[in-house]
Amino acid sequence: MPESPTLVEFGRRVAEARRARGETQNTLAKRCGLHPTYIGGIERGRRNISLRNLLKLIAALEVDATELLRGLHEDETPVTRVQSDDEQAAGGEVDRGLLAGQGVPTIP
């Protein structure tokens, strides 16, 4: 899997915050309840962590979430829109007014 610049930058910030506290990866891992190799993977940009683990890191590092997340952007990965079953059945067209009237969000 190619490296994600976003994950690499996030990992750099985690490592910087950990070092600023004078902690090792092992110490941080114990305080987060995570495995040390997982922490290493985060710091190297190899892990796309869950929200739960992000919250554990923020608490253990005693940082504001913005310190770790500010300015990070989703990697430029193309997103393909998949037609719904209704659109496919209607030959690619669907009455968006009908869907909106039912409170269903639609993507143009």
Secondary structure as GFF3:
##gff-version 3
##sequence-region A 1 108
A	DSSP	alpha_helix	5	20	.	.	.	ID=ss1
A	DSSP	alpha_helix	25	32	.	.	.	ID=ss2
A	DSSP	alpha_helix	36	43	.	.	.	ID=ss3
A	DSSP	alpha_helix	51	61	.	.	.	ID=ss4
A	DSSP	alpha_helix	65	69	.	.	.	ID=ss5
A	DSSP	alpha_helix	85	89	.	.	.	ID=ss6
A	DSSP	alpha_helix	96	101	.	.	.	ID=ss7
###
